[in-house]
Amino acid sequence: MASNHVVVDGSNIATEGRASPSLQQLDEAVRALLAEYGYEHVTVVVDATFGHRIDAKEVSAYEEAVLNGELVTPPAGAIGRGDAFVLQIADRANANVFSNDSFQEFHGDYPWLFDEGRLIGGKPVANVGWVFVLRAPVRGPASRRSLRDARKSTKAKSTPITPLKTPTGKATQAAKASHVGKVTPTTQAAKATKATKKETPSPAKAAKKASLSVAPPSDEPISAAPRPRRRRSGGRREPINDQLVYLTFVVDHPLGTVVEGTVDRFSSHGAYVHTGDAQCYVPLRELGDPPPRSAREVLNLGETRPFVVHRFDPVRRGIDVLPVIGSVAVSESGSDVAEAVADATGSTNQTTHAEEAHVSPAAKKAGPRRRAAAKKAPARKKKATAKRAPARKKAAARKTTARKSTARKSTARKRTAKKATRKKAPARKKAAAKRTTARKSTKKATRKRAPARKRAVKRTARKR
């Protein structure tokens, strides 16, 4: 039977191929399941001890998911732990079950587990990802015991209990009064009643003999005819919008147009938005690359904001929309949606393009919060530089004053040196003048001595 609801045995899937459960592995499995099967409603159930067995780094994310309703835990001390809780939810919602467990102890209580397509299994494969297959529960001793107990309970409910008839007081008194071997009318009546009782047994005995005469059924259920194969993508589902509302919305709002919508509620992997009478859906996988962990990180409950029409689903009458930030819609294919929004609105915001020019390619690939942080980074840098400017000016002023003081000191030193050289100059000139006069006197003396020598030489020559 086709269903648009799936219940995930979170403890079983999170521990698949591991010694301890992993919240990240559970999230990847649920995302892959929704991408392949396209379920509208997802309920993830984990054990009450799940938060104590995961890694310490994932505890905060687990507590936040429980508060947001993305994970459901059974009451503490529940019989059957999480398995009974999973099957009870699936039974009430007529939903499929995603688990690798066979639930043998519950085969008698939930025979629909053997219906084709109700149980789905999956495992992660290296270099491939999660692979999903339709499963049939494995039978065993626990399964046979569960079926036997279920038959006993049904028999006890079906067979009515009739009270035994007791003889009246007069008959007992007559029987006591009668003597052994004495034939009286009362003894004859008593014998007649005993004979009739032997011939016609009570209804309880008759029912017991009838039940013993019938052979007990086997543990294996007998199928009269082969069951029809179930399509993987699900059969005919209920439409989301009314036909008239859907057609009116498609005619009035083609792809790429911007509409005003109010966030109505959140789901496990998206959010629902009301635009007039139409109900639209915001898929989580279109809110970023990589997508955020929850739609609450991008949208607020009850807020009214612009959305761009992104996709139509004629079969289910579904409408997918994306939130608009400025003039750009948040999605994986950002360029196509941005052009569609610009054509629909007729105007573009230059400030957003200028801010996007400062954003790095790594920030563009990040989520909406990281993009906003990347856009705010230039403004923060400008503020920081504006705050640092007065300090830089003060430092420059200090340097200039220090340079001026050093220049003044150097000029003062030069002036004192020049004065000292000026004072020394006359003394040097006087010493030089004395030296020149002394030299002149020595020259005159040598000149005077020369003729005296010549005269002496002449005298000696004459004497000879």
C-alpha positions as CSV (number, residue, x, y, z in Angstrom):
1,M,0.0,0.0,0.0
2,A,1.4,3.4,-1.0
3,S,2.2,5.8,1.8
4,N,3.7,9.3,1.9
5,H,4.9,8.8,5.5
6,V,8.0,6.9,6.8
7,V,9.0,6.1,10.3
8,V,12.8,5.7,10.8
9,D,14.3,3.4,13.4
10,G,17.0,5.9,14.2
11,S,19.0,3.8,16.7
12,N,19.2,0.9,14.3
13,I,20.3,3.1,11.3
14,A,22.7,5.2,13.3
15,T,24.5,2.0,14.5
16,E,24.6,0.2,11.1
17,G,28.2,-1.0,10.5
18,R,29.5,0.7,13.7
19,A,30.1,-0.1,17.3
20,S,28.4,3.0,18.7
21,P,25.7,5.2,17.1
22,S,26.5,8.3,15.0
23,L,24.1,11.2,14.6
24,Q,25.9,12.3,11.4
25,Q,25.3,8.8,9.8
26,L,21.6,9.0,10.7
27,D,21.3,12.4,9.2
28,E,23.0,11.3,5.9
29,A,20.8,8.2,5.7
30,V,17.5,10.2,6.2
31,R,18.5,12.8,3.5
32,A,19.4,10.0,1.0
33,L,16.1,8.2,1.7
34,L,14.0,11.4,1.1
35,A,16.0,12.1,-2.1
36,E,15.2,8.6,-3.5
37,Y,11.7,7.9,-2.3
38,G,10.3,11.5,-1.9
39,Y,8.4,11.0,1.3
40,E,6.4,14.1,2.6
41,H,6.4,13.2,6.3
42,V,9.4,11.7,8.2
43,T,9.4,10.6,11.9
44,V,12.8,9.7,13.3
45,V,12.6,7.6,16.6
46,V,15.6,6.9,18.8
47,D,16.0,5.1,22.1
48,A,15.9,7.0,25.4
49,T,19.6,6.2,25.9
50,F,20.7,7.4,22.4
51,G,22.0,10.7,23.8
52,H,24.4,8.9,26.2
53,R,25.9,6.6,23.6
54,I,26.8,9.1,20.8
55,D,30.0,11.1,20.6
56,A,30.4,14.0,23.0
57,K,30.7,16.4,20.1
58,E,27.2,15.5,18.8
59,V,25.4,15.8,22.2
60,S,24.5,19.5,21.7
61,A,23.1,18.9,18.1
62,Y,21.1,15.9,19.5
63,E,19.5,18.0,22.2
64,E,18.7,20.7,19.8
65,A,17.1,18.2,17.4
66,V,14.9,16.8,20.2
67,L,13.7,20.3,21.2
68,N,12.9,21.1,17.6
69,G,10.9,17.9,17.2
70,E,13.2,16.4,14.6
71,L,13.9,13.4,16.8
72,V,11.4,11.5,19.0
73,T,12.3,9.4,22.0
74,P,10.0,6.9,23.7
75,P,9.1,7.3,27.4
76,A,11.8,6.1,29.8
77,G,11.2,2.5,30.9
78,A,8.9,1.7,27.9
79,I,8.5,-2.1,27.2
80,G,10.2,-3.1,24.0
81,R,12.3,0.1,24.1
82,G,12.2,2.0,20.8
83,D,11.0,-0.9,18.5
84,A,7.5,-1.1,20.0
85,F,7.3,2.7,19.8
86,V,8.4,2.7,16.1
87,L,5.8,0.0,15.1
88,Q,3.0,1.7,17.1
89,I,3.6,5.0,15.3
90,A,3.8,3.3,11.9
91,D,0.5,1.3,12.6
92,R,-1.4,4.4,13.5
93,A,-0.1,6.6,10.6
94,N,-0.2,3.7,8.1
95,A,3.4,4.5,7.3
96,N,6.4,2.6,6.0
97,V,9.3,1.6,8.3
98,F,13.0,2.2,7.5
99,S,15.0,-0.2,9.5
100,N,17.3,-3.2,9.2
101,D,15.6,-5.0,12.1
102,S,13.1,-7.8,11.6
103,F,11.0,-7.1,14.8
104,Q,10.5,-10.8,15.4
105,E,8.9,-10.4,18.8
106,F,6.1,-8.2,17.2
107,H,5.2,-10.4,14.2
108,G,2.0,-11.5,15.9
109,D,0.9,-8.0,16.8
110,Y,1.7,-6.3,13.5
111,P,1.1,-8.8,10.6
112,W,1.3,-5.9,8.1
113,L,5.1,-6.1,8.4
114,F,5.0,-8.9,5.8
115,D,3.2,-6.7,3.3
116,E,5.4,-5.9,0.4
117,G,6.9,-2.4,0.5
118,R,6.1,-1.7,4.2
119,L,9.7,-2.5,5.4
120,I,12.7,-0.8,3.8
121,G,16.4,-1.5,4.6
122,G,19.6,0.3,3.6
123,K,23.3,0.3,4.1
124,P,26.2,2.7,3.3
125,V,28.5,1.5,0.5
126,A,32.0,2.9,0.1
127,N,32.4,5.3,-2.9
128,V,28.6,4.9,-3.7
129,G,26.6,6.2,-0.7
130,W,23.4,4.8,0.8
131,V,21.7,1.9,-1.1
132,F,18.1,1.1,-0.2
133,V,16.1,-2.2,-0.8
134,L,12.7,-3.5,0.1
135,R,12.9,-6.1,2.8
136,A,10.8,-9.0,4.2
137,P,11.1,-9.7,7.9
138,V,13.3,-12.7,8.9
139,R,11.4,-15.4,10.8
140,G,12.8,-17.3,13.8
141,P,12.0,-18.7,17.2
142,A,10.9,-15.4,18.6
143,S,8.6,-14.9,15.5
144,R,6.9,-18.3,16.0
145,R,6.5,-17.7,19.7
146,S,4.9,-14.2,19.0
147,L,2.5,-15.8,16.5
148,R,1.5,-18.5,18.9
149,D,0.8,-16.0,21.7
150,A,-1.3,-13.9,19.3
151,R,-3.4,-17.0,18.3
152,K,-4.0,-17.9,22.0
153,S,-5.2,-14.4,22.8
154,T,-7.5,-14.3,19.8
155,K,-9.0,-17.7,20.8
156,A,-9.6,-16.5,24.4
157,K,-11.4,-13.5,23.1
158,S,-13.5,-15.4,20.5
159,T,-14.8,-18.3,22.9
160,P,-17.5,-17.1,25.3
161,I,-17.5,-18.4,28.8
162,T,-21.0,-19.7,30.0
163,P,-21.6,-20.4,33.7
164,L,-22.5,-24.0,34.7
165,K,-26.1,-24.7,35.8
166,T,-26.4,-25.8,39.4
167,P,-29.4,-28.0,40.6
168,T,-32.1,-26.4,42.5
169,G,-32.6,-26.8,46.2
170,K,-35.7,-29.1,45.9
171,A,-33.8,-31.5,43.7
172,T,-30.9,-31.7,46.2
173,Q,-33.2,-32.3,49.1
174,A,-35.1,-35.1,47.2
175,A,-31.8,-36.7,46.3
176,K,-30.7,-36.7,49.9
177,A,-34.0,-38.0,51.2
178,S,-34.0,-40.9,48.7
179,H,-32.4,-44.2,50.0
180,V,-30.0,-46.4,48.1
181,G,-31.7,-49.0,46.0
182,K,-35.1,-47.5,46.5
183,V,-36.9,-46.4,43.4
184,T,-39.0,-43.3,43.8
185,P,-40.4,-40.8,41.5
186,T,-37.7,-38.3,42.5
187,T,-34.9,-40.8,41.8
188,Q,-36.4,-41.6,38.4
189,A,-36.5,-37.8,37.6
190,A,-32.9,-37.4,38.7
191,K,-31.7,-40.3,36.5
192,A,-33.7,-38.9,33.6
193,T,-32.0,-35.5,33.9
194,K,-28.5,-37.1,34.1
195,A,-29.2,-39.1,30.9
196,T,-30.3,-35.9,29.1
197,K,-27.1,-34.1,30.4
198,K,-24.9,-36.9,29.0
199,E,-26.7,-36.9,25.6
200,T,-26.7,-33.1,25.3
201,P,-23.4,-31.6,26.5
202,S,-23.1,-27.9,27.5
203,P,-22.2,-25.2,24.9
204,A,-18.7,-24.8,26.5
205,K,-17.9,-28.5,26.1
206,A,-19.2,-28.5,22.6
207,A,-17.0,-25.6,21.6
208,K,-14.0,-27.2,23.3
209,K,-14.5,-30.4,21.3
210,A,-14.9,-28.5,18.1
211,S,-11.7,-26.6,18.7
212,L,-9.8,-29.9,19.4
213,S,-11.2,-31.5,16.3
214,V,-9.8,-28.7,14.1
215,A,-6.1,-29.0,13.2
216,P,-3.9,-26.2,14.6
217,P,-2.8,-23.7,11.9
218,S,0.9,-23.6,11.0
219,D,3.2,-20.6,11.8
220,E,3.6,-19.6,8.2
221,P,0.7,-17.4,6.9
222,I,-1.1,-18.9,3.9
223,S,-1.4,-16.5,1.0
224,A,-4.3,-17.2,-1.4
225,A,-2.9,-15.2,-4.3
226,P,0.4,-13.5,-5.0
227,R,0.6,-9.9,-3.8
228,P,0.9,-7.1,-6.4
229,R,4.3,-5.5,-6.7
230,R,4.6,-2.1,-5.1
231,R,6.1,0.8,-7.1
232,R,9.2,2.2,-5.5
233,S,8.2,5.9,-5.9
234,G,4.8,5.3,-4.3
235,G,1.3,5.2,-5.8
236,R,-1.3,7.8,-6.0
237,R,-0.9,10.4,-3.2
238,E,-3.4,12.9,-1.9
239,P,-3.0,16.3,-3.6
240,I,-1.6,19.2,-1.5
241,N,-3.7,22.0,-2.9
242,D,-7.2,22.1,-4.3
243,Q,-7.4,22.0,-8.1
244,L,-8.9,25.4,-8.6
245,V,-6.5,27.0,-6.1
246,Y,-3.5,25.3,-7.8
247,L,-4.6,26.3,-11.4
248,T,-5.3,29.9,-10.3
249,F,-1.8,30.1,-8.7
250,V,0.0,28.7,-11.7
251,V,-1.8,31.1,-14.0
252,D,-1.2,34.2,-11.9
253,H,2.3,33.3,-10.7
254,P,4.6,31.7,-13.3
255,L,8.1,30.4,-12.5
256,G,10.4,33.1,-11.3
257,T,7.8,35.5,-9.9
258,V,8.0,36.8,-6.3
259,V,5.1,36.3,-3.9
260,E,4.5,37.2,-0.3
261,G,4.2,34.2,2.0
262,T,3.9,33.5,5.7
263,V,5.9,30.6,7.3
264,D,3.3,28.3,8.7
265,R,5.2,25.4,10.2
266,F,8.5,23.4,10.0
267,S,9.0,19.8,9.0
268,S,12.0,17.5,9.3
269,H,13.5,18.6,6.0
270,G,11.8,21.9,5.0
271,A,9.1,24.4,5.9
272,Y,5.5,25.1,4.8
273,V,4.4,28.5,3.6
274,H,1.0,30.0,2.9
275,T,0.5,32.4,0.1
276,G,-3.2,33.3,0.0
277,D,-5.2,30.1,-0.2
278,A,-2.2,28.1,-1.7
279,Q,0.1,26.0,0.4
280,C,3.7,26.1,-0.7
281,Y,6.8,24.1,0.4
282,V,10.4,25.3,1.0
283,P,12.7,22.2,0.6
284,L,15.7,22.2,2.9
285,R,18.1,21.0,0.2
286,E,17.5,24.2,-1.8
287,L,18.4,26.6,1.1
288,G,22.2,26.4,0.7
289,D,25.2,24.4,-0.6
290,P,25.7,22.5,1.7
291,P,22.1,22.9,3.0
292,P,21.6,23.9,6.7
293,R,20.8,21.4,9.3
294,S,17.3,22.8,9.9
295,A,15.1,25.4,8.1
296,R,14.9,27.3,11.4
297,E,18.4,28.7,10.6
298,V,17.0,30.6,7.6
299,L,13.3,31.2,8.4
300,N,11.3,32.3,11.4
301,L,7.9,30.8,12.3
302,G,5.1,33.2,11.5
303,E,7.2,35.8,9.6
304,T,5.9,37.2,6.3
305,R,8.6,37.7,3.6
306,P,9.0,37.5,-0.2
307,F,9.5,34.1,-1.9
308,V,10.3,33.2,-5.5
309,V,8.3,30.5,-7.3
310,H,10.8,27.7,-8.0
311,R,9.0,24.5,-9.1
312,F,5.6,23.0,-9.8
313,D,4.4,19.4,-9.3
314,P,1.3,18.9,-11.4
315,V,0.7,15.3,-10.1
316,R,0.5,16.3,-6.4
317,R,-0.4,20.0,-7.1
318,G,2.6,21.0,-5.2
319,I,4.4,24.4,-5.3
320,D,8.0,24.8,-4.2
321,V,9.2,28.3,-3.3
322,L,12.6,29.8,-2.2
323,P,13.2,32.7,0.2
324,V,14.5,35.9,-1.3
325,I,17.3,37.8,0.4
326,G,17.6,41.3,-1.2
327,S,17.1,40.5,-4.8
328,V,18.8,37.0,-4.7
329,A,17.0,33.8,-3.9
330,V,18.8,31.3,-1.7
331,S,19.3,28.0,-3.6
332,E,22.0,25.8,-5.1
333,S,21.5,27.2,-8.6
334,G,21.9,30.8,-7.5
335,S,22.5,32.4,-10.9
336,D,19.4,31.1,-12.6
337,V,17.1,32.1,-9.8
338,A,18.7,35.5,-9.4
339,E,18.1,36.2,-13.1
340,A,14.5,35.1,-12.8
341,V,13.9,37.3,-9.8
342,A,15.5,40.3,-11.5
343,D,13.3,39.8,-14.6
344,A,10.2,39.4,-12.4
345,T,10.8,42.5,-10.2
346,G,12.2,44.7,-13.0
347,S,14.9,46.2,-10.8
348,T,18.2,45.0,-9.2
349,N,19.9,46.1,-6.0
350,Q,23.3,47.5,-6.8
351,T,24.4,47.4,-3.1
352,T,23.9,43.6,-3.0
353,H,26.0,43.1,-6.1
354,A,28.7,45.3,-4.7
355,E,28.7,43.3,-1.5
356,E,28.8,40.1,-3.4
357,A,31.9,41.3,-5.3
358,H,33.7,41.4,-1.9
359,V,32.6,37.9,-1.0
360,S,35.1,35.2,-1.7
361,P,34.2,32.1,-3.8
362,A,34.5,29.9,-0.7
363,A,32.0,32.1,1.1
364,K,29.6,31.9,-1.8
365,K,29.6,28.1,-1.6
366,A,28.9,28.3,2.2
367,G,25.5,28.7,3.8
368,P,23.4,31.8,4.2
369,R,24.9,32.7,7.6
370,R,28.5,32.4,6.3
371,R,27.5,34.6,3.3
372,A,26.1,37.2,5.6
373,A,29.3,37.1,7.7
374,A,31.4,37.4,4.5
375,K,29.3,40.4,3.4
376,K,29.7,42.1,6.8
377,A,33.5,41.6,6.8
378,P,34.4,44.6,4.6
379,A,32.2,46.9,6.8
380,R,33.9,45.5,9.9
381,K,37.3,46.2,8.3
382,K,36.3,49.8,7.5
383,K,35.1,50.3,11.1
384,A,38.4,48.9,12.5
385,T,40.5,51.1,10.2
386,A,38.4,54.1,11.1
387,K,39.0,53.3,14.8
388,R,42.7,52.9,14.2
389,A,43.1,56.1,12.2
390,P,43.2,58.5,15.3
391,A,45.8,56.3,16.9
392,R,47.9,56.3,13.8
393,K,47.6,60.1,13.5
394,K,48.8,60.5,17.1
395,A,51.7,58.2,16.5
396,A,52.7,60.1,13.4
397,A,52.4,63.4,15.3
398,R,54.7,62.0,18.0
399,K,57.2,61.0,15.4
400,T,57.2,64.4,13.8
401,T,57.6,66.2,17.1
402,A,60.5,63.8,18.0
403,R,62.1,64.6,14.6
404,K,61.7,68.3,15.2
405,S,63.3,68.1,18.6
406,T,66.2,66.2,17.3
407,A,66.6,68.7,14.4
408,R,66.6,71.6,16.9
409,K,69.2,69.9,19.1
410,S,71.4,69.3,16.0
411,T,71.1,73.0,14.9
412,A,72.0,74.1,18.4
413,R,75.1,71.9,18.4
414,K,76.1,73.3,15.0
415,R,75.7,76.9,16.3
416,T,77.9,76.3,19.4
417,A,80.5,74.6,17.2
418,K,80.6,77.5,14.8
419,K,81.0,80.0,17.7
420,A,83.9,77.9,19.1
421,T,85.6,77.9,15.7
422,R,85.1,81.7,15.4
423,K,86.7,82.2,18.8
424,K,89.7,80.0,17.9
425,A,90.2,81.7,14.5
426,P,91.9,85.0,15.8
427,A,94.2,83.0,18.1
428,R,95.3,80.9,15.2
429,K,95.8,84.0,13.0
430,K,98.0,85.6,15.8
431,A,100.1,82.4,16.1
432,A,100.5,82.3,12.3
433,A,101.5,86.0,12.3
434,K,104.1,85.4,15.0
435,R,105.5,82.5,13.0
436,T,105.7,84.6,9.9
437,T,107.6,87.4,11.8
438,A,110.0,84.9,13.3
439,R,110.7,83.5,9.9
440,K,111.3,87.0,8.5
441,S,113.7,87.8,11.3
442,T,115.7,84.5,10.7
443,K,115.8,85.4,7.0
444,K,117.2,88.9,7.8
445,A,119.8,87.3,10.1
446,T,120.9,84.9,7.5
447,R,121.2,87.7,5.0
448,K,123.4,89.7,7.3
449,R,125.6,86.8,8.1
450,A,126.2,86.0,4.4
451,P,128.2,89.2,3.6
452,A,130.3,88.7,6.7
453,R,131.2,85.3,5.6
454,K,132.1,86.6,2.1
455,R,134.3,89.2,3.6
456,A,136.2,86.7,5.7
457,V,136.7,84.5,2.7
458,K,138.1,87.4,0.7
459,R,140.5,88.3,3.6
460,T,141.8,84.7,3.8
461,A,142.4,84.8,0.0
462,R,144.4,88.0,0.2
463,K,146.6,86.7,2.9
464,R,147.6,83.7,0.9
